[in-house]
Amino acid sequence: MFGSERIEWNTEIFAPRYYPIRLITGDCFWFYNRSESRIGFAGGASGGWRSTGVYIRGGMPDKKVTLPDAVQLTWLSETERKFYQVQIELPRKEILEQFKQETITLEYGEKVKNVQDGINFAFEPGGMVFLRTSGAKIIELGRYQAQEIPMEWWYFAKAEGFDARWITQEQYFDMRFEKLPERIQQQYIDKKIPIGRWTEYSKNEYAWKILLSGLKLDAYFIQYVNAEQCLVDQSNLAEEQGKLKHVPAVLTFYYDINNKRYKHHVYFTNGTWGKAEQPEDDLPIFNAFKNYFGDAKTSAILEFKLINGNFSAFLNNGQKREQLKIYSQSFEIVQENEF
């Protein structure tokens, strides 16, 4: 069943802002013992870990094909001035199941059911690659450590579409370096690029549940620091509340007060709507959760209290109650069943 089913997909790539990558032309999805040809793709990313992906050039089949067995990725991490390569065997059964399973999501302000239709990659400094699916929601499927490799400059130049005689490798790196903020330049000079930060976002999960004190909660949309996101309503609330979860970054609540429906955005991160995501934005809320839970296996309530139109947020395990910083929030009155 899973060996022959044909699908279509799109692919986006992500990298933290100021740690751009160049995915080199010629890397590809490939198939073992099948008639389909390789699907090559390339591109560059630097828009943010959660917020701004870039569609790759190529890699998206123009017709339905069997899901590839593996992918090889070769890229330049510009801020590090290093080339990496990794081979990833795709979890085909899991991906295909997600591409078939409908789940609730939001489209143009309406709640609908849809499936996954994207296979995405996020690149962390240090050569760690994160595999995600996207569509109805964003799900992280795995982490894969690449190896640093040598790269002939003429090959990279050809892949990027310029003549290696026009600019040397050092000139290219220096030109890119000059565009970085001073704090990022200093990280490179001091050899303190935050390798492992986004791996920590991925690895750490905690037992916490959401509670809106005194409010009738209809649904909420949540994005976590590891970039996973989903819509939660009464149909999947128990499942979502009962599992270990990553640290929340952004939530949008839908609740009723006096027969009025409210849509309320809450940002635990400094990256608000319309503001370019910064690589440090999610650190404060991540550290707050990590320090609160420590190595303990205890569970806690993430409690929201509405006071004069604004939420205050607390972690509470019955013994320790700690307020969390909300960087910004906004609300509006919406129509019944509007999202």
N, C-alpha and C positions, 0 to 999 in steps of 0.2 A: 504493500500500500504506500509506504513512505518512500520507496525507491523510485516509483514511476510517476507520482502525482506532479502535475505541472502547475506552476504559479508564475506570477509577476511580482516584482518588488521595486522599490526605489531605495537609494542609499544616500545618507548624509554623513558627513564627518564633522567632528567637534574637537576643539582644543581650547584650553584656558586662554583668555585674553592676555596678550603680551608673551605667550609661549607658542608662537605660530608653528605650524608644520606644513611641509610641502610633500604631499603624497605623490610619489614619482610615477610617471606614465609607464605602463608595462606590467604593473601589478594587476592581479586578476583573480576572479573566481575561477575555479577549475573543476572539472568533472573527471572521475575515474571510470574508465570502461564504459563510456556513454558516447552517444553520437554528437552531443552538443559541443560547440567550439568554446574556447575560452572567452571570458567577458572581461576585457581590460577596463581600468578606470584610473583616474588621477584627480588631483585637486589640491586646494589649500584651505586651511581653517585656522581661525584665531579669534572667533567671536565670543566664546564663552563655553563653560562646561555644561550649563543647563539651557541657555537661552537661544543661542544663535548657531545653528548648524549650517553647513554649506553642502548643496547637492554636488555630487562628484560629476566629472565628465566621463561618460561611458558607465559601464557597470550595471545599467538598468536595461534589462532585456526588452526588445521591441515586440516580443511575443512571449507566450507562456512557455517556460522550460522547466525541466526538473531542477529542484534546488541543488546548487553545487555542493560538493563534499567539503571543500576547503577554500581558504583564501590566503594568499601571500601578500603581505603589506611591506613596502619599503618606503621609508620617508626620511626627510631631513627635519630635525628639530632645530629650528633656526636660532633660538636664544641660547641653546646649549652648544650649537655648532657641531652637532653629531648626527650621523646617519644610523638608522636602525632597520632591522628586518625581523619579521615574525611570520610563522606559518600557523594558521588557526584551522583546526578541524571543526567545522560547524556542527552544533547540536541539532541535526536535521529533524529528528523526530519532534523535539520541543518546538522548534520554529514552525514546522508545518502544523502542529496542533494549534499554536497561537494564531496562525493565519486562517484557521477554520473556525475557531471558537469566537462567537460574537460576545461582546461585552458593552456595557453602557459607556457613553462618551458624550462630549459636547460638540455640536456643529452649528455655527451661526446662531448661537443663543438658544438652541433647542437640545433636549436630551434625546439621543438616538442610540441605536445599537450598531456596532461596526466591528471590524476585525483588524488585526495587525497587517500592515502592508509595507513595512520598511525594515531594512537590515542596516544598522548604523554602527559606526566605530568612533570612539572617543580616545584621544591620544594625550597621555600624561607625560610631562617631562620625566626622563629616566627610562623611557621605552615601554611603559605599561600601556596596553591597549584594552579598552572595554568594549565588549560586544553588547549591543542593545537591539531590541525590536521596537518599532513605533507604529502608530496608527491610532487605534482606539485609546491606547495608553502607552507609556514608555516603560519597558521592562529591561532590566540589566540581566544578561544571561551568563556573563563570565568575564574574567580578567586573564590577560595573557602577557607574559613578559617577553619582550623582544631582546635581541642581541645587538650590540653596537657593531657596525660593519664598516670596512673601508669603502670609499666610493671614488671612482675616477671622475674628476671634475668635468671632463668633456662629456661624459655620459649624462651627468646631472643637467648640464647646460642644454644638451640636445633634448632631453626630456622636458625641460622647461621652455624650450623654444627660443633660446638665444645662442649666440656664438661664443664659445669659451674664450676666444681671443679678445673679445670685447672687454671682459672683466675677469680678474683673477678670483680665486676662491676667497682669499682674504679680503679683497675689495668688496665682494658681495656680502660677506659676513659683517664687515665694518659698516656698510651702507644700511643694512638691516638693524644693526646695533644702535646706530644713531637715532633711529625712530622710536626706540624704547624709552619709557619713562626712566628718570634717573634712578629710582629705587630698584627697578628691574636690572638696569645696567650694573648697579652695585652688587646685586645678588650674584651675577655672573663673575664679577671681579673677585668677590669674596668666596666664590664657590658655595653659595648658599641658596641655589635654586631650590624651591620647595618640592623636591622629589618625594613622592609618597603621600602628599597631602590628599589627593583625590582617591588614592587607594584606601586611606583611612576613612574617608567618607563612605566608601563602598563596603568596607569590612565591618563597621560598627553598627549594630542594630540593638534596639532596646525594647523592653516591654512597656509600652505606654498606650493610653487610650484617651480619646478626646471627650471632653464634657463641656457643654455650653450651659452654664448655670442659669436656670429659670427661663430658658428659651426653647421654642419648638423648632428643632433642627430638621430640615427637610433633606439636605444634601450638602456635601462639600467637595471641592476640587483641591487636590493637594499635590505639591511638587516637593520632592525631597532633595537634600544636598547632593545626593549621588545622581541626580537628574531623573530618577523614576518619577512618574506622575500618573494619577488616575482620578476618576470620578467615583465618589462613594455616596450611595443613597440607601434607602431602607432595604433594598434587595441584597446588598453585599456588605452592609454595615457590620454585622456580627463577625463575618469572616475577616474584614479589614481590622477591626478593633482587637480581635483575638490573637493576632500574629505579631511577631517581632517586626519592628519597623526601623527604617533609617531615620535620621534627624530631619525634621520638617524645615523647609525654607520659606515656602509661600503657601498660604491657604486662602480659599475663597469660600465663605459660608453662605448658605441660603437658608433663611429662617423667617419665622412669622412673629409679628408683634401686633396685637389688636387688629387682626385680619389684614395686615399689610405685610407684603413679602419684601424682604431685604436681601440685597447682595452685598457682601462685606468682604473686602480684601484685607488680608493681614500679612505683613512682610516681617519675618524674623531675620531677614537678610537685608543688607544695605543696598541690594540691587533692586530698586523699585521699577515699576512699569515705565518704559521709555528711557531708562538710564542704562548705559552700557554696563554689562556685568563685569565686575572687577574680580581678580583672582582671590582677593581677601574677603569678599563679601560674606561668605558663608562660615568663615572661621569662628566668629563670636558665638553663634547659636550652636555650632558643632561642639565647641569647647564647653559651653554651658551644659549641654546634655552629657558629655563625656565626664565632666567633673561631678555632676549630680549623681549619675549612676555608678561611676567608677567601675570596679570589677564585680559589683554586687549583681545578683540575679533578680533583685526585687523589681516589682512593677510599680508604675506611677500613673497618676491622672494628669493629663495636660488640660488644665481647667481654664476656661475663658469666662470672664465676668464683664458684662456690659455696664459701663458707668458713663452716663451723660453722652451716649452715642459712640463711645470708644471702648474697645476691648482692653482689658488687662489680662495677662496670661501668667499662669503659675504651674510649676511642677509640684505635685503633692503625692507623697506615698503614705500619708497617715502619720508620719513621724517628722518629716521634714518638708516644709513648704517654701519654695524658692520662686521669686518673680523673674520672668524672662523679659528681656528687652524686645519691644516691638519697634522697629525702625520707622515704619509708616503704616497707615491704614486709611481706608476710605470706604464709604458705603453709598448705596443708592436704593431707591424704592423701585421695584420692578413689577411686572404683571404676573398674575398667577401662572405658574408653570413656566415662567420665563427664566432662562439661565444666561 
